Structure formats: C-alpha cells, structure tokens
C-alpha cells in the first residue's frame, strides 16, 4: 500500500526486454534507504517487487500483464520515473490509499498554466471515467491528486509547484501516456451494488416464478 506522495525521481538505467516481459534497472538514492530484496516500490504508479539491489540502483521484473496494462512498456534508458516506498503502519497518510494496481492508461491532451498552478487535462476510456469523480482522488503515474473536473471524455487535475518539481508529470508531452489508478473505494461500492442486484435477480427467477408463468 502507498500514499501517492512521490519520494524520489529515479532514472531508468537499463531495460532488458523479453518478448512480452522486461527486467528494469533503476538508478535511485533516497528510495534505497532501508530497502531490501522482496520489498515493494511504487514505480510510475505500478507496485513492483525489488529483485536486486546495489548501492546506486535496484532492479524489478515486469511480467507481460503489467507491461500490457501500463506505460512501463514505453520506457527507455534515461527516462525519469516516479518512486515511492511502501507505506509503514505508523506513517502519515498524506495523499490517499494507493494500491499500485493500475486500472488503465490515459493520454495527456493539454497543459495550462494558471499563476502558480498547472492544469493537466487527461483523456481516458469511458469505463475509467466512470470511477473518476470531481473532488475525488486519483493516482497518475503514482502521484496522488485531486480531480478538479470530469466529463464523459476527459478529467482534469491541478498541480502545485512542489508537485511540478518533484514528479515527472509536467515533463511529459502532449500525447504522453500516463498510468491511472482510481480510488479503490469506488470499485468496492460498485461490486457491492452489482452483487446485490444479482441476488435480487436470482430471487425473482426461481421455481415458483417459473411455475406461475407456465414454464413448468
């Protein structure tokens, strides 16, 4: 579990790609403090397991499913990447609960400066936008942000100078692909509602129903 508060910008040192998977070596400093093989690190919003570690870098193995569902497949050597270590039980929860399980990807369609803030407009699939609500939380490439606008095609966030300086978000270009993780609470609510609806349907269509309507 993570908070969406980026601790460090790492740099991709090397990518060893298979047919569908990859091994990525990432240069870092702060993130290595106390980190051991087997620990989880939020890497551009994706929860990955540390498989190797040195004094200046760590490595992760990325399976085909993760490569397909995230922007890790478009990374190149030298790219900067958002990093966050897993949340400790006694840590402050400054952002929101982030699992590191990507729901999908979005496309940056616009940047707009407004005094000390930068507005970012991101297009996403309708299925994704269903879980995005105004004033709700979302993780973009692992960064916890508040949704300031949403419609049937796009949503917007506004970032402060600190977030601009300490993350990769404004370094991306128009058309850039970002990883999105919606607030997990919305998905639990949807599952509960759908489960109740299914149970109601099951109760309605039973032997008595079939007998009463001449099917039996």
TIRO-2110 file (N, C-alpha, C; in Angstrom, 1 decimal):
// TIRO-2110
0.8, -1.2, 0.0, N, 1, A
0.0, 0.0, 0.0, CA, 1, A
0.9, 1.2, 0.0, C, 1, A
0.4, 2.3, -0.7, N, 2, A
1.2, 3.5, -0.9, CA, 2, A
0.3, 4.7, -0.6, C, 2, A
0.9, 5.9, -0.6, N, 3, A
0.2, 7.2, -0.4, CA, 3, A
0.0, 8.0, -1.6, C, 3, A
0.8, 7.8, -2.6, N, 4, A
0.8, 8.7, -3.8, CA, 4, A
1.7, 9.9, -3.6, C, 4, A
2.5, 10.0, -2.6, N, 5, A
3.4, 11.1, -2.4, CA, 5, A
4.8, 10.6, -2.8, C, 5, A
5.2, 11.1, -4.0, N, 6, A
6.5, 10.7, -4.6, CA, 6, A
7.7, 11.1, -3.7, C, 6, A
8.5, 10.1, -3.4, N, 7, A
9.7, 10.3, -2.6, CA, 7, A
10.9, 10.7, -3.4, C, 7, A
11.0, 10.3, -4.6, N, 8, A
12.2, 10.5, -5.4, CA, 8, A
12.0, 10.3, -6.9, C, 8, A
12.7, 11.0, -7.8, N, 9, A
12.7, 10.7, -9.2, CA, 9, A
13.9, 9.8, -9.5, C, 9, A
13.6, 8.6, -9.9, N, 10, A
14.6, 7.7, -10.3, CA, 10, A
14.9, 7.8, -11.8, C, 10, A
15.9, 7.1, -12.3, N, 11, A
16.2, 7.2, -13.7, CA, 11, A
16.5, 5.8, -14.2, C, 11, A
15.8, 5.5, -15.3, N, 12, A
16.0, 4.1, -15.9, CA, 12, A
17.4, 4.0, -16.4, C, 12, A
18.1, 3.0, -15.8, N, 13, A
19.5, 2.8, -16.2, CA, 13, A
19.6, 1.8, -17.3, C, 13, A
18.7, 0.7, -17.3, N, 14, A
18.8, -0.3, -18.3, CA, 14, A
17.5, -1.1, -18.3, C, 14, A
17.1, -1.5, -19.6, N, 15, A
15.9, -2.3, -19.7, CA, 15, A
16.3, -3.5, -20.6, C, 15, A
16.0, -4.7, -20.0, N, 16, A
16.2, -5.9, -20.7, CA, 16, A
14.8, -6.5, -21.1, C, 16, A
14.5, -6.4, -22.3, N, 17, A
13.1, -6.8, -22.7, CA, 17, A
13.1, -8.2, -23.3, C, 17, A
12.1, -9.0, -22.9, N, 18, A
11.8, -10.2, -23.5, CA, 18, A
10.8, -10.0, -24.5, C, 18, A
10.1, -11.1, -24.9, N, 19, A
9.0, -10.9, -25.9, CA, 19, A
7.9, -10.1, -25.4, C, 19, A
7.5, -10.3, -24.1, N, 20, A
6.4, -9.6, -23.5, CA, 20, A
6.7, -9.0, -22.2, C, 20, A
7.8, -9.5, -21.6, N, 21, A
8.1, -9.1, -20.2, CA, 21, A
9.4, -8.2, -20.2, C, 21, A
9.9, -7.8, -19.1, N, 22, A
11.1, -7.0, -19.0, CA, 22, A
11.7, -7.0, -17.6, C, 22, A
13.0, -6.8, -17.6, N, 23, A
13.7, -6.5, -16.3, CA, 23, A
14.3, -5.1, -16.4, C, 23, A
13.9, -4.3, -15.4, N, 24, A
14.3, -2.9, -15.5, CA, 24, A
15.2, -2.6, -14.3, C, 24, A
16.3, -1.9, -14.6, N, 25, A
17.3, -1.4, -13.5, CA, 25, A
17.1, 0.1, -13.4, C, 25, A
16.9, 0.5, -12.2, N, 26, A
16.6, 1.9, -11.9, CA, 26, A
17.6, 2.5, -11.0, C, 26, A
18.2, 3.7, -11.4, N, 27, A
19.1, 4.4, -10.5, CA, 27, A
18.3, 5.2, -9.5, C, 27, A
18.7, 5.2, -8.3, N, 28, A
18.0, 5.9, -7.2, CA, 28, A
19.0, 6.1, -6.0, C, 28, A
18.5, 6.9, -5.1, N, 29, A
19.3, 7.1, -3.9, CA, 29, A
18.5, 7.0, -2.6, C, 29, A
17.6, 8.0, -2.4, N, 30, A
16.8, 8.0, -1.2, CA, 30, A
15.9, 6.7, -1.1, C, 30, A
15.4, 6.3, -2.2, N, 31, A
14.5, 5.1, -2.2, CA, 31, A
15.2, 3.9, -1.7, C, 31, A
16.5, 3.8, -1.8, N, 32, A
17.2, 2.6, -1.4, CA, 32, A
17.4, 2.5, 0.1, C, 32, A
17.2, 3.6, 0.8, N, 33, A
17.4, 3.6, 2.2, CA, 33, A
16.5, 2.6, 2.9, C, 33, A
17.0, 1.5, 3.5, N, 34, A
16.2, 0.5, 4.2, CA, 34, A
15.5, -0.5, 3.3, C, 34, A
15.7, -0.3, 2.0, N, 35, A
15.0, -1.2, 1.0, CA, 35, A
15.8, -2.5, 0.9, C, 35, A
15.0, -3.6, 0.8, N, 36, A
15.6, -5.0, 0.7, CA, 36, A
15.0, -5.7, -0.5, C, 36, A
15.7, -6.7, -0.9, N, 37, A
15.1, -7.6, -2.0, CA, 37, A
13.8, -8.2, -1.4, C, 37, A
12.7, -8.1, -2.3, N, 38, A
11.4, -8.6, -1.8, CA, 38, A
10.5, -7.4, -1.4, C, 38, A
11.0, -6.2, -1.2, N, 39, A
10.2, -5.1, -0.8, CA, 39, A
9.4, -4.6, -2.1, C, 39, A
8.3, -3.9, -1.8, N, 40, A
7.5, -3.3, -2.9, CA, 40, A
7.9, -1.8, -3.1, C, 40, A
8.0, -1.4, -4.4, N, 41, A
8.2, 0.0, -4.7, CA, 41, A
7.2, 0.4, -5.7, C, 41, A
6.5, 1.5, -5.5, N, 42, A
5.6, 2.1, -6.5, CA, 42, A
6.4, 2.8, -7.6, C, 42, A
6.4, 2.2, -8.8, N, 43, A
7.2, 2.7, -9.9, CA, 43, A
6.3, 3.2, -11.0, C, 43, A
6.2, 4.5, -11.1, N, 44, A
5.3, 5.2, -12.0, CA, 44, A
3.9, 4.7, -11.8, C, 44, A
3.6, 4.4, -10.5, N, 45, A
2.2, 4.0, -10.2, CA, 45, A
2.0, 2.5, -10.1, C, 45, A
3.0, 1.8, -10.5, N, 46, A
2.9, 0.3, -10.5, CA, 46, A
3.6, -0.3, -9.4, C, 46, A
3.0, -1.1, -8.6, N, 47, A
3.6, -1.8, -7.5, CA, 47, A
4.5, -2.9, -8.0, C, 47, A
5.8, -2.8, -7.8, N, 48, A
6.8, -3.8, -8.3, CA, 48, A
7.6, -4.3, -7.2, C, 48, A
8.1, -5.5, -7.3, N, 49, A
8.9, -6.2, -6.2, CA, 49, A
10.4, -6.0, -6.6, C, 49, A
11.2, -5.6, -5.6, N, 50, A
12.6, -5.4, -5.8, CA, 50, A
13.2, -6.8, -5.9, C, 50, A
13.9, -7.1, -7.0, N, 51, A
14.5, -8.4, -7.2, CA, 51, A
16.0, -8.3, -7.1, C, 51, A
16.6, -7.1, -7.1, N, 52, A
18.0, -7.0, -6.9, CA, 52, A
18.3, -5.6, -6.5, C, 52, A
19.4, -5.4, -5.8, N, 53, A
19.7, -4.1, -5.2, CA, 53, A
21.2, -3.9, -5.1, C, 53, A
21.7, -2.6, -5.4, N, 54, A
23.1, -2.3, -5.3, CA, 54, A
23.1, -0.9, -4.5, C, 54, A
24.3, -0.3, -4.4, N, 55, A
24.4, 0.9, -3.7, CA, 55, A
23.8, 2.1, -4.4, C, 55, A
23.6, 2.0, -5.8, N, 56, A
23.0, 3.1, -6.5, CA, 56, A
21.8, 2.7, -7.4, C, 56, A
21.4, 1.5, -7.3, N, 57, A
20.2, 1.1, -8.2, CA, 57, A
19.5, -0.1, -7.6, C, 57, A
18.3, -0.4, -8.2, N, 58, A
17.6, -1.6, -7.8, CA, 58, A
17.0, -2.1, -9.1, C, 58, A
16.7, -3.4, -9.1, N, 59, A
16.1, -4.0, -10.3, CA, 59, A
14.7, -4.6, -10.0, C, 59, A
13.8, -4.6, -11.0, N, 60, A
12.5, -5.2, -10.9, CA, 60, A
12.2, -6.0, -12.1, C, 60, A
11.4, -7.1, -11.9, N, 61, A
11.0, -7.9, -13.1, CA, 61, A
9.5, -7.5, -13.4, C, 61, A
9.2, -7.2, -14.6, N, 62, A
7.9, -6.8, -15.0, CA, 62, A
7.3, -7.9, -15.9, C, 62, A
6.2, -8.5, -15.4, N, 63, A
5.5, -9.6, -16.2, CA, 63, A
4.7, -9.1, -17.3, C, 63, A
4.4, -9.9, -18.3, N, 64, A
3.6, -9.5, -19.5, CA, 64, A
2.4, -8.7, -19.2, C, 64, A
1.6, -9.2, -18.2, N, 65, A
0.3, -8.5, -17.9, CA, 65, A
0.5, -7.0, -17.5, C, 65, A
1.6, -6.8, -16.7, N, 66, A
1.9, -5.5, -16.2, CA, 66, A
2.4, -4.6, -17.4, C, 66, A
3.2, -5.2, -18.3, N, 67, A
3.7, -4.4, -19.4, CA, 67, A
2.6, -4.0, -20.3, C, 67, A
1.6, -4.9, -20.5, N, 68, A
0.5, -4.6, -21.4, CA, 68, A
-0.5, -3.5, -20.8, C, 68, A
-0.6, -3.5, -19.5, N, 69, A
-1.6, -2.6, -18.9, CA, 69, A
-1.1, -1.3, -18.3, C, 69, A
0.2, -1.1, -18.5, N, 70, A
0.8, 0.2, -18.0, CA, 70, A
1.8, 0.8, -19.0, C, 70, A
2.3, 2.0, -18.7, N, 71, A
3.2, 2.7, -19.6, CA, 71, A
4.6, 2.2, -19.5, C, 71, A
4.9, 1.2, -18.6, N, 72, A
6.2, 0.7, -18.5, CA, 72, A
6.8, 0.2, -19.8, C, 72, A
5.9, -0.2, -20.7, N, 73, A
6.4, -0.8, -22.0, CA, 73, A
7.0, 0.3, -22.9, C, 73, A
6.8, 1.5, -22.6, N, 74, A
7.3, 2.6, -23.5, CA, 74, A
8.5, 3.3, -22.8, C, 74, A
9.0, 2.8, -21.7, N, 75, A
10.1, 3.4, -21.1, CA, 75, A
11.4, 3.1, -21.9, C, 75, A
12.3, 4.1, -21.8, N, 76, A
13.6, 3.9, -22.4, CA, 76, A
14.7, 4.3, -21.4, C, 76, A
15.9, 3.9, -21.7, N, 77, A
17.0, 4.2, -20.8, CA, 77, A
17.2, 5.7, -20.7, C, 77, A
17.4, 6.2, -19.5, N, 78, A
17.5, 7.6, -19.3, CA, 78, A
16.2, 8.3, -18.9, C, 78, A
15.1, 7.7, -19.0, N, 79, A
13.8, 8.2, -18.6, CA, 79, A
13.7, 8.4, -17.1, C, 79, A
13.1, 9.5, -16.6, N, 80, A
12.9, 9.6, -15.2, CA, 80, A
11.6, 8.9, -14.8, C, 80, A
11.5, 8.5, -13.6, N, 81, A
10.4, 7.7, -13.1, CA, 81, A
10.1, 8.0, -11.7, C, 81, A
8.7, 8.1, -11.4, N, 82, A
8.3, 8.4, -10.0, CA, 82, A
8.5, 7.2, -9.1, C, 82, A
9.0, 7.4, -7.9, N, 83, A
9.2, 6.3, -7.0, CA, 83, A
8.7, 6.6, -5.6, C, 83, A
8.1, 5.5, -5.0, N, 84, A
7.7, 5.7, -3.6, CA, 84, A
7.8, 4.3, -2.9, C, 84, A
8.3, 4.3, -1.7, N, 85, A
8.4, 3.0, -1.0, CA, 85, A
7.0, 2.8, -0.3, C, 85, A
6.8, 1.5, 0.0, N, 86, A
5.5, 1.1, 0.7, CA, 86, A
5.3, 1.8, 2.0, C, 86, A
4.0, 2.1, 2.2, N, 87, A
3.6, 2.8, 3.4, CA, 87, A
3.9, 2.0, 4.7, C, 87, A
4.5, 2.6, 5.7, N, 88, A
4.6, 2.0, 7.0, CA, 88, A
3.3, 2.2, 7.8, C, 88, A
3.0, 1.3, 8.7, N, 89, A
1.8, 1.4, 9.5, CA, 89, A
1.7, 2.7, 10.3, C, 89, A
2.9, 3.2, 10.8, N, 90, A
2.9, 4.4, 11.7, CA, 90, A
3.2, 5.7, 10.9, C, 90, A
3.2, 5.6, 9.5, N, 91, A
3.4, 6.8, 8.7, CA, 91, A
2.1, 7.6, 8.6, C, 91, A
2.3, 8.9, 8.3, N, 92, A
1.1, 9.8, 8.0, CA, 92, A
0.6, 9.4, 6.6, C, 92, A
-0.7, 9.4, 6.4, N, 93, A
-1.3, 9.2, 5.1, CA, 93, A
-1.6, 10.5, 4.5, C, 93, A
-0.6, 11.1, 3.9, N, 94, A
-0.7, 12.5, 3.3, CA, 94, A
-1.4, 12.6, 2.0, C, 94, A
-1.4, 11.5, 1.2, N, 95, A
-2.2, 11.5, 0.0, CA, 95, A
-3.5, 10.8, 0.1, C, 95, A
-3.6, 9.6, -0.5, N, 96, A
-4.7, 8.7, -0.3, CA, 96, A
-4.2, 7.3, -0.5, C, 96, A
-5.1, 6.3, -0.2, N, 97, A
-4.6, 4.9, -0.2, CA, 97, A
-4.5, 4.5, -1.7, C, 97, A
-3.2, 4.2, -2.1, N, 98, A
-2.9, 3.8, -3.4, CA, 98, A
-2.4, 2.3, -3.4, C, 98, A
-2.9, 1.5, -4.2, N, 99, A
-2.5, 0.1, -4.2, CA, 99, A
-1.4, -0.3, -5.1, C, 99, A
-1.2, 0.6, -6.1, N, 100, A
-0.2, 0.2, -7.1, CA, 100, A
-0.7, -0.7, -8.2, C, 100, A
-2.0, -0.9, -8.2, N, 101, A
-2.6, -1.8, -9.2, CA, 101, A
-3.3, -0.9, -10.3, C, 101, A
-2.7, -0.8, -11.4, N, 102, A
-3.2, 0.1, -12.5, CA, 102, A
-4.5, -0.3, -13.0, C, 102, A
-5.5, 0.7, -13.1, N, 103, A
-6.8, 0.4, -13.7, CA, 103, A
-6.7, 0.6, -15.3, C, 103, A
-5.8, 1.4, -15.7, N, 104, A
-5.8, 1.7, -17.2, CA, 104, A
-4.8, 2.8, -17.4, C, 104, A
-4.8, 3.3, -18.7, N, 105, A
-3.9, 4.4, -19.1, CA, 105, A
-4.7, 5.5, -19.6, C, 105, A
-4.2, 6.7, -19.5, N, 106, A
-4.8, 7.9, -20.0, CA, 106, A
-3.8, 8.6, -20.9, C, 106, A
-4.3, 9.6, -21.7, N, 107, A
-3.5, 10.4, -22.6, CA, 107, A
-3.6, 11.8, -22.3, C, 107, A
-2.4, 12.5, -22.1, N, 108, A
-2.4, 13.9, -21.8, CA, 108, A
-2.8, 14.7, -23.1, C, 108, A
-3.8, 15.5, -22.9, N, 109, A
-4.3, 16.3, -24.1, CA, 109, A
-4.0, 17.8, -24.0, C, 109, A
-3.7, 18.3, -22.7, N, 110, A
-3.5, 19.7, -22.6, CA, 110, A
-2.8, 20.1, -21.3, C, 110, A
-1.9, 21.1, -21.3, N, 111, A
-1.3, 21.7, -20.1, CA, 111, A
-1.8, 23.2, -20.2, C, 111, A
-2.1, 23.7, -19.0, N, 112, A
-2.5, 25.1, -18.9, CA, 112, A
-2.0, 25.7, -17.6, C, 112, A
-1.2, 26.8, -17.7, N, 113, A
-0.7, 27.5, -16.6, CA, 113, A
-1.7, 28.4, -16.0, C, 113, A
-1.8, 28.5, -14.7, N, 114, A
-2.7, 29.4, -14.0, CA, 114, A
-2.0, 29.9, -12.7, C, 114, A
-1.3, 31.0, -12.8, N, 115, A
-0.5, 31.6, -11.8, CA, 115, A
0.5, 30.5, -11.3, C, 115, A
0.4, 30.0, -10.1, N, 116, A
1.4, 29.1, -9.6, CA, 116, A
1.0, 27.6, -9.8, C, 116, A
-0.1, 27.4, -10.5, N, 117, A
-0.6, 26.0, -10.7, CA, 117, A
-0.5, 25.6, -12.2, C, 117, A
-0.5, 24.4, -12.5, N, 118, A
-0.6, 23.8, -13.8, CA, 118, A
-1.7, 22.9, -13.9, C, 118, A
-2.7, 23.2, -14.8, N, 119, A
-3.8, 22.3, -15.1, CA, 119, A
-3.4, 21.2, -16.1, C, 119, A
-3.7, 20.0, -15.8, N, 120, A
-3.4, 18.9, -16.8, CA, 120, A
-4.7, 18.3, -17.2, C, 120, A
-5.0, 18.2, -18.4, N, 121, A
-6.2, 17.5, -18.9, CA, 121, A
-5.8, 16.2, -19.5, C, 121, A
-6.5, 15.1, -19.1, N, 122, A
-6.2, 13.8, -19.5, CA, 122, A
-7.5, 13.1, -20.0, C, 122, A
-7.3, 12.5, -21.2, N, 123, A
-8.4, 11.7, -21.8, CA, 123, A
-8.3, 10.3, -21.3, C, 123, A
-9.4, 9.6, -21.1, N, 124, A
-9.4, 8.2, -20.6, CA, 124, A
-10.7, 7.6, -21.2, C, 124, A
-10.7, 6.2, -21.2, N, 125, A
-11.8, 5.5, -21.7, CA, 125, A
-13.0, 5.7, -20.8, C, 125, A
-14.2, 5.6, -21.4, N, 126, A
-15.4, 5.7, -20.6, CA, 126, A
-15.5, 4.8, -19.3, C, 126, A
-15.0, 3.6, -19.4, N, 127, A
-15.0, 2.7, -18.3, CA, 127, A
-14.2, 3.2, -17.2, C, 127, A
-13.1, 3.9, -17.5, N, 128, A
-12.2, 4.5, -16.5, CA, 128, A
-12.9, 5.7, -15.8, C, 128, A
-13.5, 6.6, -16.7, N, 129, A
-14.1, 7.8, -16.2, CA, 129, A
-15.3, 7.6, -15.3, C, 129, A
-15.9, 6.4, -15.4, N, 130, A
-17.0, 6.0, -14.5, CA, 130, A
-16.6, 6.1, -13.0, C, 130, A
-15.3, 5.8, -12.8, N, 131, A
-14.8, 5.7, -11.4, CA, 131, A
-14.2, 7.0, -10.9, C, 131, A
-14.1, 8.0, -11.8, N, 132, A
-13.5, 9.3, -11.5, CA, 132, A
-14.5, 10.3, -11.2, C, 132, A
-14.5, 10.9, -10.0, N, 133, A
-15.4, 11.9, -9.6, CA, 133, A
-14.8, 13.2, -9.2, C, 133, A
-15.5, 14.3, -9.4, N, 134, A
-14.9, 15.6, -9.1, CA, 134, A
-14.7, 15.7, -7.6, C, 134, A
-13.5, 16.2, -7.2, N, 135, A
-13.1, 16.3, -5.8, CA, 135, A
-12.7, 15.0, -5.2, C, 135, A
-12.7, 13.9, -6.0, N, 136, A
-12.2, 12.6, -5.6, CA, 136, A
-10.7, 12.5, -5.8, C, 136, A
-10.1, 11.4, -5.4, N, 137, A
-8.7, 11.2, -5.5, CA, 137, A
-8.4, 10.3, -6.7, C, 137, A
-7.2, 10.5, -7.3, N, 138, A
-6.8, 9.6, -8.4, CA, 138, A
-5.2, 9.6, -8.3, C, 138, A
-4.6, 8.5, -8.7, N, 139, A
-3.2, 8.4, -8.8, CA, 139, A
-2.8, 8.4, -10.3, C, 139, A
-2.0, 9.4, -10.7, N, 140, A
-1.5, 9.5, -12.1, CA, 140, A
0.0, 9.2, -12.1, C, 140, A
0.4, 8.1, -12.7, N, 141, A
1.8, 7.7, -12.6, CA, 141, A
2.3, 7.7, -11.2, C, 141, A
1.4, 7.2, -10.3, N, 142, A
1.7, 7.1, -8.9, CA, 142, A
1.6, 8.3, -8.0, C, 142, A
1.2, 9.4, -8.6, N, 143, A
1.1, 10.7, -7.9, CA, 143, A
-0.4, 10.9, -7.4, C, 143, A
-0.6, 11.1, -6.1, N, 144, A
-1.9, 11.3, -5.6, CA, 144, A
-2.4, 12.7, -5.9, C, 144, A
-3.5, 12.8, -6.6, N, 145, A
-4.0, 14.1, -7.0, CA, 145, A
-5.5, 14.2, -6.8, C, 145, A
-6.0, 15.4, -6.7, N, 146, A
-7.5, 15.6, -6.6, CA, 146, A
-8.1, 16.0, -7.9, C, 146, A
-9.1, 15.3, -8.3, N, 147, A
-9.8, 15.6, -9.6, CA, 147, A
-10.5, 16.9, -9.5, C, 147, A
-10.3, 17.8, -10.4, N, 148, A
-10.9, 19.1, -10.3, CA, 148, A
-12.0, 19.3, -11.4, C, 148, A
-12.1, 18.3, -12.3, N, 149, A
-13.1, 18.4, -13.4, CA, 149, A
-13.2, 17.0, -14.0, C, 149, A
-14.4, 16.6, -14.4, N, 150, A
-14.6, 15.4, -15.2, CA, 150, A
-15.8, 15.4, -16.0, C, 150, A
-15.7, 14.9, -17.2, N, 151, A
-16.9, 14.8, -18.1, CA, 151, A
-16.9, 13.4, -18.7, C, 151, A
-17.6, 13.2, -19.9, N, 152, A
-17.6, 11.9, -20.5, CA, 152, A
-16.4, 11.5, -21.3, C, 152, A
-15.4, 12.5, -21.4, N, 153, A
-14.3, 12.3, -22.3, CA, 153, A
-12.9, 12.5, -21.6, C, 153, A
-12.9, 13.5, -20.7, N, 154, A
-11.6, 13.8, -20.0, CA, 154, A
-11.8, 14.1, -18.6, C, 154, A
-10.7, 14.2, -17.8, N, 155, A
-10.8, 14.8, -16.5, CA, 155, A
-9.5, 15.7, -16.3, C, 155, A
-9.6, 16.5, -15.3, N, 156, A
-8.5, 17.5, -15.1, CA, 156, A
-8.0, 17.5, -13.7, C, 156, A
-6.7, 17.7, -13.5, N, 157, A
-6.1, 17.9, -12.2, CA, 157, A
-5.3, 19.2, -12.2, C, 157, A
-5.1, 19.8, -11.1, N, 158, A
-4.3, 21.0, -11.0, CA, 158, A
-3.1, 20.7, -10.0, C, 158, A
-1.9, 21.0, -10.4, N, 159, A
-0.8, 20.7, -9.5, CA, 159, A
0.0, 21.9, -9.1, C, 159, A
0.5, 21.9, -7.9, N, 160, A
1.3, 23.0, -7.3, CA, 160, A
2.7, 22.9, -7.7, C, 160, A
3.5, 24.0, -7.5, N, 161, A
4.9, 24.0, -7.8, CA, 161, A
5.7, 22.8, -7.3, C, 161, A
5.4, 22.4, -6.0, N, 162, A
6.2, 21.3, -5.4, CA, 162, A
6.0, 20.0, -6.2, C, 162, A
4.7, 19.7, -6.6, N, 163, A
4.4, 18.5, -7.4, CA, 163, A
5.1, 18.6, -8.8, C, 163, A
5.1, 19.8, -9.3, N, 164, A
5.7, 20.0, -10.6, CA, 164, A
7.2, 19.7, -10.6, C, 164, A
7.8, 20.1, -9.4, N, 165, A
9.3, 19.9, -9.3, CA, 165, A
9.7, 18.5, -9.0, C, 165, A
8.8, 17.8, -8.2, N, 166, A
9.3, 16.5, -7.7, CA, 166, A
8.7, 15.3, -8.4, C, 166, A
7.9, 15.5, -9.5, N, 167, A
7.4, 14.4, -10.2, CA, 167, A
7.7, 14.6, -11.7, C, 167, A
7.3, 13.6, -12.5, N, 168, A
7.5, 13.6, -13.9, CA, 168, A
6.4, 14.2, -14.7, C, 168, A
5.3, 14.6, -14.1, N, 169, A
4.0, 14.9, -14.8, CA, 169, A
4.2, 16.0, -15.8, C, 169, A
4.7, 17.2, -15.5, N, 170, A
4.8, 18.3, -16.4, CA, 170, A
6.0, 18.1, -17.4, C, 170, A
6.8, 17.1, -17.2, N, 171, A
7.9, 16.8, -18.1, CA, 171, A
7.4, 16.0, -19.3, C, 171, A
6.2, 15.5, -19.2, N, 172, A
5.7, 14.8, -20.3, CA, 172, A
5.2, 15.7, -21.4, C, 172, A
4.9, 15.2, -22.6, N, 173, A
4.5, 15.9, -23.7, CA, 173, A
3.0, 15.7, -24.0, C, 173, A
2.4, 16.5, -24.8, N, 174, A
1.0, 16.3, -25.2, CA, 174, A
1.0, 15.0, -26.0, C, 174, A
0.0, 14.1, -25.6, N, 175, A
0.0, 12.8, -26.2, CA, 175, A
0.7, 11.7, -25.4, C, 175, A
1.4, 12.2, -24.3, N, 176, A
2.1, 11.3, -23.4, CA, 176, A
1.1, 10.3, -22.7, C, 176, A
1.5, 9.1, -22.4, N, 177, A
0.7, 8.1, -21.8, CA, 177, A
1.0, 8.1, -20.3, C, 177, A
0.0, 8.1, -19.5, N, 178, A
0.1, 8.0, -18.0, CA, 178, A
-0.7, 6.8, -17.4, C, 178, A
-0.1, 6.3, -16.4, N, 179, A
-0.8, 5.2, -15.7, CA, 179, A
-1.9, 5.8, -14.7, C, 179, A
-3.1, 5.2, -14.7, N, 180, A
-4.1, 5.7, -13.8, CA, 180, A
-4.6, 4.6, -12.8, C, 180, A
-4.8, 5.0, -11.6, N, 181, A
-5.4, 4.2, -10.6, CA, 181, A
-6.5, 4.9, -9.9, C, 181, A
-7.7, 4.5, -10.1, N, 182, A
-8.9, 5.2, -9.5, CA, 182, A
-8.9, 4.8, -8.0, C, 182, A
-9.7, 5.6, -7.3, N, 183, A
-9.9, 5.4, -5.8, CA, 183, A
-10.5, 4.0, -5.6, C, 183, A
-9.9, 3.2, -4.9, N, 184, A
-10.3, 1.8, -4.7, CA, 184, A
-11.7, 1.7, -4.1, C, 184, A
-12.1, 2.7, -3.3, N, 185, A
-13.4, 2.7, -2.6, CA, 185, A
-14.5, 2.6, -3.7, C, 185, A
-14.4, 3.3, -4.8, N, 186, A
-15.5, 3.3, -5.8, CA, 186, A
-15.7, 1.9, -6.4, C, 186, A
-14.6, 1.1, -6.5, N, 187, A
-14.7, -0.2, -7.0, CA, 187, A
-15.4, -1.2, -6.1, C, 187, A
-15.1, -1.0, -4.8, N, 188, A
-15.8, -1.8, -3.8, CA, 188, A
-17.3, -1.5, -3.8, C, 188, A
-17.6, -0.2, -3.8, N, 189, A
-19.1, 0.2, -3.9, CA, 189, A
-19.8, -0.5, -5.1, C, 189, A
-19.1, -0.4, -6.2, N, 190, A
-19.7, -1.0, -7.4, CA, 190, A
-19.9, -2.5, -7.3, C, 190, A
-19.0, -3.2, -6.7, N, 191, A
-19.1, -4.6, -6.5, CA, 191, A
-20.2, -5.0, -5.6, C, 191, A
-20.4, -4.2, -4.5, N, 192, A
-21.4, -4.5, -3.6, CA, 192, A
-22.8, -4.3, -4.2, C, 192, A
-22.9, -3.2, -5.0, N, 193, A
-24.2, -2.9, -5.6, CA, 193, A
-24.5, -4.0, -6.7, C, 193, A
-23.6, -4.3, -7.5, N, 194, A
-23.8, -5.4, -8.5, CA, 194, A
-24.1, -6.7, -7.9, C, 194, A
-23.5, -7.0, -6.8, N, 195, A
-23.7, -8.3, -6.1, CA, 195, A
-25.2, -8.3, -5.6, C, 195, A
-25.6, -7.2, -5.0, N, 196, A
-27.0, -7.2, -4.5, CA, 196, A
-28.0, -7.3, -5.7, C, 196, A
-27.7, -6.6, -6.8, N, 197, A
-28.6, -6.7, -8.0, CA, 197, A
-28.7, -8.2, -8.5, C, 197, A
-27.6, -8.9, -8.5, N, 198, A
-27.5, -10.2, -9.0, CA, 198, A
-28.4, -11.1, -8.0, C, 198, A
-28.3, -10.9, -6.7, N, 199, A
-29.0, -11.7, -5.8, CA, 199, A
-30.5, -11.4, -5.9, C, 199, A
-30.9, -10.2, -6.2, N, 200, A
-32.3, -9.9, -6.5, CA, 200, A
-32.8, -10.6, -7.7, C, 200, A
-32.0, -10.7, -8.7, N, 201, A
-32.4, -11.4, -9.9, CA, 201, A
-32.6, -12.8, -9.7, C, 201, A
-31.6, -13.4, -8.9, N, 202, A
-31.7, -14.8, -8.6, CA, 202, A
-33.0, -15.2, -7.8, C, 202, A
-33.4, -14.3, -6.9, N, 203, A
-34.5, -14.5, -6.1, CA, 203, A
-35.8, -14.4, -6.9, C, 203, A
-35.8, -13.5, -7.9, N, 204, A
-37.0, -13.4, -8.7, CA, 204, A
-37.2, -14.5, -9.6, C, 204, A
-36.2, -15.1, -10.2, N, 205, A
-36.3, -16.2, -11.2, CA, 205, A
-36.0, -17.5, -10.4, C, 205, A
-37.1, -18.1, -9.8, N, 206, A
-36.9, -19.3, -9.1, CA, 206, A
-38.0, -20.3, -9.6, C, 206, A
-38.2, -21.4, -8.9, N, 207, A
-39.2, -22.4, -9.3, CA, 207, A
-40.6, -21.9, -9.2, C, 207, A
-40.9, -21.1, -8.2, N, 208, A
-42.2, -20.5, -8.1, CA, 208, A
-42.5, -19.6, -9.2, C, 208, A
-41.5, -18.8, -9.6, N, 209, A
-41.7, -17.9, -10.7, CA, 209, A
-41.9, -18.6, -12.0, C, 209, A
-41.2, -19.7, -12.3, N, 210, A
-41.3, -20.5, -13.5, CA, 210, A
-42.7, -21.2, -13.5, C, 210, A
-43.2, -21.6, -12.3, N, 211, A
-44.4, -22.3, -12.3, CA, 211, A
-45.6, -21.3, -12.5, C, 211, A
-45.5, -20.2, -11.9, N, 212, A
-46.5, -19.2, -12.0, CA, 212, A
-46.7, -18.7, -13.4, C, 212, A
-45.6, -18.7, -14.2, N, 213, A
-45.6, -18.1, -15.5, CA, 213, A
-45.7, -19.2, -16.6, C, 213, A
-46.0, -20.5, -16.2, N, 214, A
-46.3, -21.5, -17.2, CA, 214, A
-45.1, -22.2, -17.8, C, 214, A
-43.9, -22.0, -17.2, N, 215, A
-42.7, -22.6, -17.8, CA, 215, A
-42.6, -24.0, -17.3, C, 215, A
-43.2, -24.3, -16.2, N, 216, A
-43.1, -25.7, -15.6, CA, 216, A
-44.5, -26.3, -15.5, C, 216, A
END
